[in-house]
Amino acid sequence: MILKSTPNFTDFLNALKTIPENVSIRLWRGQQYQTTKQSLQNGKLIKLYAESLAHKDHVSFNLYRLVAGDQLKPCEMPEGKVIDFVVNSQAS
């Protein structure tokens, strides 16, 4: 899905900037997630994988920063879950 500059997507991008590169721990919905963020190809590809430390849950996506617009590709999960995690998770 190509995303335009909507308020929700702007919030997503701003929140994504606050997640550090490499490994960090994030708190989301009362659970801790080990989160790995990688920026590749001079920031044109951002990969994020977060795995719950308490139960079998994860969040995973690739974000392509294209000339035609940003393309968010969740990995076998709803886009809403990805956006919710990025916008609402906090550093732990």
N, C-alpha and C positions, 0 to 999 in steps of 0.2 A: 504494500500500500504506500503510495506517495503521499506524504503529509505536507500540508500547507502551514503557513504561519498562524495557527489558531492559538487561542489562549491556553487550552489544555496541552497542546504540543509544546508551546513556549515554556510552560511550567515543567514539562517533562525534560526538555533540554537543559533548563536552568538547574533542575535537581540533579540531572546526570553529571553535570560539571562538578558538583559537590562530592561525588563518590570518587575516592582516590583510585589512582592506577594501582595495579597489582592486587594483593590480597588485603581485605579488611573485614571487619565484623559489623553487620548491620542488624538493627532491631526492626522487625516488621510483624505486625499483628501479634505482639507479645512473644515472638520467637526470635532467636538469634540465627542469622544466616552468614555463612562464610562466603564472601563475595569476591569474585575475581573480575577485574575490569582491565581490558586491554585496548589501547588505541593503536591502530595499525595504518599503514599507508598514509603517513602524514595527517592522521586524524580523519581520513575519509571512510574508515571502517572502525566502529567501536563495538567490541564484543563484551558481553557481561554474562556471567554465570554465577548464580547464588544458590547455595544448598543449605537447607535447614540443618542446624546442629542437633535438633531434638526429634525430628520425625522425617518421614520420606516426602519431602517437598522440595521443589527447586523452581528457580526463575531463570530463563535463558533467552537471550536475543542477540541479534546483530543489527546494528544501525549503520546504514550506508548513507554518507553525506554526498549526494550526487548533484551535479549541475542542475538537473531537472527538478530537484527537490529531495528532501530526506526520505529514505525508505526504511521503515521499521519492519524487521522480520523476526517475530517471535518464534522460538523453537518449540513447536508442537504444544502450544498453549494459547489461550486467548490474549489478544493484544491488551485488553483491559487489565489483566493480571500484571503484565509487564509494566504498564504505565503506573498502576497503583503501587507496585513495589518501589519503583524509582522515585516517585513523588512523595510517598509516605514513609519510606524506611528512614531510619536515623542511625547515625554512627553510634556504635555501642562501646 
